[in-house]
Amino acid sequence: MRAVLALLLALIPPSAQPALRVVTTLPDLADFVQQVGGPRVTVDAIVRGDQNPHFIDVKPSYMMKLRSADVFFMIGMDLELWAQQIIDGSRNASLTVVDLSRKITKLEVPLRTDAGQGDVHRYGNPHYWLDPRNVRVIIGEIADVLSRESPADEPLFRANADAYLKLLDSRITAWESTMKPFAGAPLVTFHNSWTYFAAWLNLSVVAQVEPKPGIPPTPSHTAELITRAREGGIKVILVEPFYNASAAEQIARSSGARVLRVATSVGGVPEAATYITLMDYNVNTLASALR
């Protein structure tokens, strides 16, 4: 039935067809969908860039968004454990749900997980979109899905994807050039969000302010990090906008390091209106602090 519908829609001029209705979990994915889909999609995100994507209170309005959607894009890897409740609550039997992590080379996949390890993801670290090389995979998946949903628009989707990837490649070259002098620099991060980012830029994440993922910092762990920051020559501590920075600031005051508010998602800081400007902000902010 779906194939027959696709064939019938392909016979209708694209301008006469309704735009695809897309919902994403993160605003980064919404930006990617808009870049690929252009005027042939309407897109909305569940999570704001200044919210912690691990912990979202499910609202009926989220279910209503999915009820009228054609496609729902997710980061996957258990980042959005709340998403299944929204999918089930939408009662949208025709919704296409897409886990964009399927083709990603995953980092930090644990051999086992238990409650004592904190908020450890069983499929690996899910923050893969912070390595822009992975965005090439994401864009390809989005273009494939949108093309299947609206075959008549495939030439537009492919052309938009190619244009965006060309822009992204040029920015990747610039970002790598900016960060090349700081290869090997040690960093402390609040949460384990920056694994892919650090691996891409050859940086060394030596510790987290959280003693375990999702566990608030303790006085003893904070004291240990102060000593480690002093002895290790650590210049910066990365903190996402939605975390309390008091422990990080205490470490910084006592060690000479500097707390940087950097964003993991579009909209996390005012400067990050798109994924490109998000990465511009994070790379330039970090490079300035490391100089």
Secondary structure by P-SEA (a helix, b strand, c coil): caaaaaaaaaaccccccccbbbbbccaaaaaaaaaaacccbbbbbccccccccccccccaaaaaaaaaccbbbbbccccccaaaaaaaaaccccbbbbcccccccccccccccccccccccccccccccccccaaaaaaaaaaaaaaaacccaaaaaaaaaaaaaaaaaaaaaaaaaaaccccbbbbbbcccccaaaaaaacccccccccccccccccaaaaaaaaaaaaaacccbbbbcccccaaaaaaaaaaccbbbbbcccccccccccccaaaaaaaaaaaaaaaac
